Amino acid sequence: MSADNTGTGSRRLRLIGGSVVTLAGLALLAFLLVAGVVVWLFGVALPRHQDTVDDQSLAAARSFADHGQQKLASAVADGKLTDAEVTAVVGTMWTIERSADRWAVTTRYPAGSKDVCFRFDIALPLGPGARVTHTELPDCPLIGPHPGAS
């Protein structure tokens, strides 16, 4: 009788051992699958999505600057340009530099994960023929809310 018990016990141990090895293999496979999905998500999918969002935001900021150029040209046509008019066109984040031949309004727009800045150059004298251009700046200077903007 002890030979039967030994054979049955050994078979049970092999069955339990095989089950444990199979479960451990499945757990490892599941872990590797989840890890692969996480790596793909953070390494490929999210950066691509952020690039798309950044591209769309930059295009919107450039379009806003194009519109701003036209609106500033309309604003200076009467021969003056007030802080309220500049704020109405470019928002509250802007600075202005005045020289004898031009005024330069610099503003910052959000563009996805970073900001983009534009400088609007307004040729003097102000009036219906005043030329307004804009330039996208390679780097954004520090620009806070303009004191005259409310």
TORFIMI-671096 format. One record per atom (N, C-alpha, C): residue number from 1; residue in one letter; x, y, z. Coordinates in pm, whole numbers. Layout:
REM TORFIMI-671096
   resi   resn        X        Y        Z
    NUM      A        X        Y        Z
...
END
This chain:
REM TORFIMI-671096
   resi   resn        X        Y        Z
      1      M       80     -118        0
      1      M        0        0        0
      1      M       85      125        0
      2      S      198      118       56
      2      S      278      238       59
      2      S      331      272      -79
      3      A      346      175     -167
      3      A      391      203     -303
      3      A      285      281     -379
      4      D      155      247     -355
      4      D       47      321     -420
      4      D       42      464     -370
      5      N       61      485     -241
      5      N       58      621     -185
      5      N      175      703     -238
      6      T      291      643     -254
      6      T      408      716     -303
      6      T      387      757     -448
      7      G      333      672     -530
      7      G      307      705     -671
      7      G      203      813     -685
      8      T       98      806     -605
      8      T       -8      907     -610
      8      T       44     1040     -560
      9      G      125     1040     -453
      9      G      182     1163     -398
      9      G      276     1228     -496
     10      S      358     1146     -563
     10      S      453     1200     -659
     10      S      378     1262     -778
     11      R      272     1197     -820
     11      R      194     1249     -932
     11      R      126     1380     -894
     12      R       77     1390     -771
     12      R       16     1514     -723
     12      R      118     1626     -720
     13      L      240     1596     -670
     13      L      344     1698     -664
     13      L      381     1745     -805
     14      R      391     1653     -900
     14      R      422     1693    -1037
     14      R      310     1779    -1095
     15      L      186     1743    -1066
     15      L       71     1819    -1114
     15      L       69     1959    -1052
     16      I       92     1966     -924
     16      I       96     2097     -855
     16      I      214     2178     -906
     17      G      330     2116     -919
     17      G      449     2185     -969
     17      G      427     2237    -1111
     18      G      367     2158    -1196
     18      G      338     2201    -1334
     18      G      240     2316    -1335
     19      S      140     2311    -1246
     19      S       42     2419    -1239
     19      S      108     2549    -1194
     20      V      195     2539    -1094
     20      V      264     2657    -1044
     20      V      353     2717    -1154
     21      V      426     2633    -1225
     21      V      512     2682    -1334
     21      V      427     2745    -1443
     22      T      314     2685    -1477
     22      T      226     2740    -1579
     22      T      170     2875    -1536
     23      L      125     2884    -1410
     23      L       72     3011    -1359
     23      L      181     3118    -1355
     24      A      302     3081    -1315
     24      A      413     3177    -1312
     24      A      444     3225    -1454
     25      G      442     3136    -1550
     25      G      466     3173    -1690
     25      G      359     3266    -1743
     26      L      232     3236    -1710
     26      L      123     3323    -1752
     26      L      133     3461    -1687
     27      A      169     3464    -1560
     27      A      185     3593    -1489
     27      A      298     3674    -1553
     28      L      409     3609    -1586
     28      L      521     3678    -1651
     28      L      479     3730    -1788
     29      L      407     3648    -1863
     29      L      358     3689    -1995
     29      L      263     3809    -1983
     30      A      173     3807    -1886
     30      A       80     3919    -1864
     30      A      157     4045    -1826
     31      F      256     4031    -1738
     31      F      338     4146    -1698
     31      F      410     4206    -1818
     32      L      471     4121    -1901
     32      L      542     4170    -2019
     32      L      447     4237    -2118
     33      L      328     4184    -2131
     33      L      229     4244    -2219
     33      L      188     4383    -2170
     34      V      158     4394    -2041
     34      V      120     4523    -1983
     34      V      237     4621    -1991
     35      A      358     4575    -1962
     35      A      475     4662    -1970
     35      A      496     4711    -2113
     36      G      476     4623    -2210
     36      G      490     4663    -2351
     36      G      388     4769    -2390
     37      V      265     4753    -2345
     37      V      160     4852    -2374
     37      V      195     4986    -2310
     38      V      242     4985    -2186
     38      V      279     5109    -2117
     38      V      395     5177    -2188
     39      V      496     5102    -2227
     39      V      611     5160    -2298
     39      V      566     5220    -2431
     40      W      482     5149    -2504
     40      W      431     5202    -2631
     40      W      349     5328    -2609
     41      L      265     5327    -2507
     41      L      178     5441    -2480
     41      L      261     5566    -2449
     42      F      356     5554    -2358
     42      F      435     5670    -2317
     42      F      549     5701    -2414
     43      G      594     5603    -2489
     43      G      706     5626    -2579
     43      G      666     5664    -2720
     44      V      545     5625    -2762
     44      V      506     5648    -2901
     44      V      374     5725    -2911
     45      A      269     5674    -2852
     45      A      136     5731    -2874
     45      A      122     5872    -2815
     46      L      159     5891    -2690
     46      L      142     6023    -2629
     46      L      232     6129    -2691
     47      P      360     6101    -2719
     47      P      441     6203    -2787
     47      P      385     6242    -2924
     48      R      335     6146    -3000
     48      R      275     6178    -3130
     48      R      154     6267    -3112
     49      H       72     6236    -3014
     49      H      -47     6317    -2987
     49      H       -7     6458    -2946
     50      Q       94     6471    -2860
     50      Q      140     6603    -2817
     50      Q      195     6682    -2935
     51      D      268     6616    -3025
     51      D      319     6684    -3144
     51      D      204     6738    -3230
     52      T       98     6659    -3244
     52      T      -18     6702    -3320
     52      T      -85     6822    -3254
     53      V     -101     6815    -3124
     53      V     -162     6927    -3050
     53      V      -75     7052    -3063
     54      D       57     7036    -3050
     54      D      149     7150    -3063
     54      D      140     7212    -3202
     55      D      136     7129    -3307
     55      D      127     7179    -3444
     55      D       -3     7256    -3466
     56      Q     -113     7202    -3416
     56      Q     -243     7269    -3431
     56      Q     -245     7400    -3352
     57      S     -189     7400    -3232
     57      S     -186     7522    -3150
     57      S      -98     7629    -3213
     58      L       15     7589    -3270
     58      L      104     7684    -3336
     58      L       35     7744    -3459
     59      A      -35     7662    -3534
     59      A     -109     7713    -3650
     59      A     -217     7813    -3606
     60      A     -284     7783    -3497
     60      A     -387     7876    -3445
     60      A     -324     8006    -3399
     61      A     -209     8000    -3331
     61      A     -140     8121    -3286
     61      A      -95     8205    -3406
     62      R      -45     8142    -3510
     62      R       -3     8215    -3630
     62      R     -122     8281    -3699
     63      S     -233     8211    -3702
     63      S     -355     8269    -3760
     63      S     -401     8388    -3677
     64      F     -393     8374    -3545
     64      F     -430     8483    -3455
     64      F     -340     8604    -3479
     65      A     -211     8580    -3503
     65      A     -117     8690    -3530
     65      A     -150     8757    -3663
     66      D     -186     8678    -3764
     66      D     -225     8735    -3893
     66      D     -346     8828    -3876
     67      H     -444     8779    -3800
     67      H     -563     8861    -3771
     67      H     -524     8986    -3691
     68      G     -435     8967    -3594
     68      G     -391     9079    -3511
     68      G     -326     9188    -3594
     69      Q     -249     9149    -3693
     69      Q     -184     9246    -3782
     69      Q     -290     9332    -3852
     70      Q     -392     9267    -3903
     70      Q     -499     9339    -3972
     70      Q     -575     9431    -3876
     71      K     -602     9382    -3756
     71      K     -676     9461    -3658
     71      K     -594     9581    -3610
     72      L     -464     9561    -3592
     72      L     -379     9674    -3552
     72      L     -373     9778    -3663
     73      A     -367     9734    -3787
     73      A     -368     9830    -3899
     73      A     -497     9911    -3898
     74      S     -608     9848    -3868
     74      S     -735     9920    -3857
     74      S     -735    10015    -3738
     75      A     -674     9971    -3627
     75      A     -673    10053    -3506
     75      A     -589    10179    -3523
     76      V     -480    10174    -3598
     76      V     -393    10291    -3615
     76      V     -440    10383    -3727
     77      A     -540    10342    -3803
     77      A     -586    10422    -3917
     77      A     -639    10559    -3874
     78      D     -687    10571    -3749
     78      D     -739    10700    -3703
     78      D     -630    10793    -3651
     79      G     -503    10747    -3655
     79      G     -391    10832    -3615
     79      G     -350    10817    -3470
     80      K     -411    10725    -3397
     80      K     -369    10701    -3258
     80      K     -383    10552    -3227
     81      L     -314    10511    -3122
     81      L     -321    10373    -3077
     81      L     -317    10373    -2925
     82      T     -425    10332    -2862
     82      T     -433    10332    -2716
     82      T     -400    10194    -2661
     83      D     -368    10192    -2531
     83      D     -343    10063    -2465
     83      D     -465     9973    -2475
     84      A     -583    10031    -2464
     84      A     -706     9952    -2471
     84      A     -722     9889    -2610
     85      E     -683     9962    -2715
     85      E     -692     9906    -2850
     85      E     -593     9791    -2867
     86      V     -472     9808    -2816
     86      V     -372     9700    -2826
     86      V     -421     9577    -2750
     87      T     -472     9599    -2629
     87      T     -522     9488    -2547
     87      T     -637     9417    -2617
     88      A     -725     9492    -2682
     88      A     -838     9431    -2753
     88      A     -789     9342    -2867
     89      V     -676     9377    -2926
     89      V     -624     9300    -3040
     89      V     -539     9182    -2994
     90      V     -443     9203    -2903
     90      V     -345     9099    -2871
     90      V     -365     9035    -2733
     91      G     -455     9085    -2653
     91      G     -475     9031    -2519
     91      G     -396     9112    -2417
     92      T     -390     9064    -2296
     92      T     -330     9141    -2186
     92      T     -180     9124    -2173
     93      M     -122     9022    -2237
     93      M       21     8994    -2224
     93      M       97     9060    -2340
     94      W      146     9183    -2317
     94      W      219     9250    -2424
     94      W      308     9359    -2367
     95      T      408     9394    -2448
     95      T      497     9506    -2417
     95      T      505     9593    -2541
     96      I      549     9717    -2523
     96      I      564     9806    -2638
     96      I      696     9880    -2627
     97      E      764     9891    -2738
     97      E      887     9970    -2749
     97      E      859    10079    -2851
     98      R      887    10202    -2811
     98      R      862    10314    -2902
     98      R      994    10374    -2946
     99      S     1008    10397    -3077
     99      S     1124    10468    -3130
     99      S     1072    10578    -3223
    100      A     1162    10651    -3282
    100      A     1123    10765    -3366
    100      A     1052    10723    -3493
    101      D     1081    10603    -3544
    101      D     1022    10563    -3672
    101      D      921    10448    -3663
    102      R      915    10382    -3546
    102      R      819    10271    -3535
    102      R      788    10241    -3389
    103      W      678    10172    -3370
    103      W      643    10114    -3241
    103      W      645     9963    -3261
    104      A      693     9891    -3160
    104      A      698     9745    -3166
    104      A      620     9688    -3048
    105      V      513     9619    -3078
    105      V      430     9553    -2977
    105      V      467     9405    -2979
    106      T      513     9354    -2866
    106      T      550     9212    -2854
    106      T      448     9144    -2764
    107      T      401     9029    -2809
    107      T      300     8955    -2734
    107      T      331     8806    -2733
    108      R      269     8738    -2640
    108      R      291     8593    -2621
    108      R      157     8522    -2632
    109      Y      157     8414    -2711
    109      Y       37     8331    -2725
    109      Y       73     8189    -2684
    110      P      -18     8119    -2615
    110      P        8     7978    -2586
    110      P       -1     7896    -2714
    111      A       89     7799    -2727
    111      A       90     7713    -2847
    111      A      123     7571    -2805
    112      G       28     7504    -2744
    112      G       52     7367    -2701
    112      G      139     7361    -2577
    113      S      250     7288    -2586
    113      S      335     7269    -2469
    113      S      432     7385    -2447
    114      K      432     7483    -2536
    114      K      517     7600    -2519
    114      K      443     7722    -2570
    115      D      500     7839    -2546
    115      D      442     7963    -2595
    115      D      516     8009    -2719
    116      V      449     8090    -2798
    116      V      511     8150    -2916
    116      V      489     8301    -2906
    117      C      590     8377    -2946
    117      C      581     8522    -2936
    117      C      590     8586    -3073
    118      F      520     8696    -3086
    118      F      519     8774    -3209
    118      F      549     8919    -3177
    119      R      616     8984    -3270
    119      R      639     9129    -3260
    119      R      565     9193    -3376
    120      F      479     9289    -3343
    120      F      407     9366    -3443
    120      F      479     9499    -3457
    121      D      531     9526    -3576
    121      D      599     9652    -3603
    121      D      502     9746    -3672
    122      I      486     9864    -3611
    122      I      393     9964    -3663
    122      I      477    10084    -3707
    123      A      477    10110    -3838
    123      A      555    10222    -3891
    123      A      485    10354    -3857
    124      L      565    10454    -3821
    124      L      512    10587    -3791
    124      L      523    10674    -3915
    125      P      442    10771    -3935
    125      P      337    10819    -3846
    125      P      212    10730    -3854
    126      L      137    10729    -3744
    126      L       12    10654    -3741
    126      L      -88    10723    -3832
    127      G     -173    10646    -3892
    127      G     -275    10700    -3981
    127      G     -318    10594    -4079
    128      P     -399    10633    -4178
    128      P     -455    10535    -4270
    128      P     -349    10459    -4351
    129      G     -234    10517    -4376
    129      G     -132    10450    -4455
    129      G      -25    10382    -4372
    130      A      -40    10378    -4240
    130      A       61    10318    -4153
    130      A       75    10169    -4183
    131      R      198    10126    -4199
    131      R      226     9986    -4232
    131      R      244     9907    -4102
    132      V      176     9794    -4093
    132      V      187     9705    -3977
    132      V      232     9569    -4027
    133      T      339     9517    -3968
    133      T      388     9383    -4002
    133      T      403     9303    -3872
    134      H      416     9174    -3886
    134      H      443     9093    -3766
    134      H      551     8989    -3797
    135      T      626     8955    -3690
    135      T      735     8860    -3700
    135      T      723     8760    -3585
    136      E      735     8632    -3617
    136      E      740     8530    -3512
    136      E      881     8528    -3455
    137      L      892     8539    -3324
    137      L     1023     8546    -3260
    137      L     1075     8405    -3229
    138      P     1207     8384    -3242
    138      P     1261     8251    -3213
    138      P     1255     8217    -3065
    139      D     1264     8317    -2980
    139      D     1256     8298    -2834
    139      D     1159     8400    -2778
    140      C     1090     8362    -2672
    140      C      996     8453    -2609
    140      C     1065     8530    -2496
    141      P     1059     8663    -2502
    141      P     1108     8739    -2388
    141      P     1007     8728    -2274
    142      L     1048     8769    -2156
    142      L      954     8769    -2044
    142      L      851     8878    -2067
    143      I      727     8838    -2072
    143      I      617     8932    -2093
    143      I      511     8902    -1988
    144      G      478     9003    -1912
    144      G      372     8990    -1814
    144      G      252     9069    -1861
    145      P      148     9075    -1780
    145      P       32     9157    -1815
    145      P       76     9304    -1829
    146      H       30     9369    -1933
    146      H       65     9509    -1955
    146      H       -8     9594    -1850
    147      P       62     9691    -1788
    147      P       -1     9772    -1684
    147      P     -125     9847    -1733
    148      G     -127     9884    -1860
    148      G     -243     9957    -1912
    148      G     -356     9867    -1956
    149      A     -331     9738    -1958
    149      A     -435     9643    -2002
    149      A     -527     9611    -1886
    150      S     -654     9624    -1911
    150      S     -749     9589    -1804
    150      S     -867     9516    -1858
END
